[in-house]
Amino acid sequence: MKKRWVLALGSALLSSAVMAAPFGEEADIKYSQDLWSALSSAGLVGADAIMSTPYTGQHPHGAVLDTIDAKVSVGGVNDLVIIKRNYGGEGVSKQAVADNPSKYLQAVTVMYKRKGFDADNQDWFWVKYKPDGSLHVNPKGMQLAGAVAKGAKAGCIACHTAAPGGDMVFNHDRYAKGM
Ligand code: HEC
């Protein structure tokens, strides 16, 4: 009986190793750390980060948000990044966030244009950071970095596919093809 258990467990482990997830793998986590360093050097995350005027957000991003478009270099390649800070918690308001952003910051959601990464989805690399640069996880415990969640009905990609202009960006169409 015991032996069969071990065999079943072994084959389960084997099949999960063969079927690599589209996100949250070691390489994604490493890349998300390099991206965080680049954002940090550019003054776009961390204490005293450059911020824009907070605005009222909508689910699943926070109650109050601020969004910044910039360009940063990761691994010697300079490309587009969109940083959305998600604020929430008791007493949150646009004014409260403007006065004390770090008190209400809950997540930093980022889209980075990573050429050749995921041609099906405009080569966006998706990350949901905690304010300290570590990663948020989904209910299955998978770290939210990479093609989140390619092929799934929910997650960054599934929802952002609905953005106008076919560029997966809701706020504008500057990055849409032909613009
Ligand atoms: C259920 C839908 C939904 C999901 C899931 C979602 N987003 Fe968004 N996201 C939006 C909407 C709507 C906007 C634009 C409105 C706003 O500013 O909140 C947006 C805006 C953004 C922006 C600013 C650029 C833009 O598209 O306007 C970034 C960056 C972003 N999301 C990252 C992420 C990341 C990373 C994830 C996954 C961890 C994610 N989003 C999951 C709906 C979603």
Residues whose N, C-alpha, C, O or C-beta is under 5 A from the ligand:
A	BS01	HEC	G57 Q58 H59 P60 H61 T67 I82 I83 K84 T109 V110 M111 W126 V127 K128 G155 C156 C159 M168 V169 F170 N171
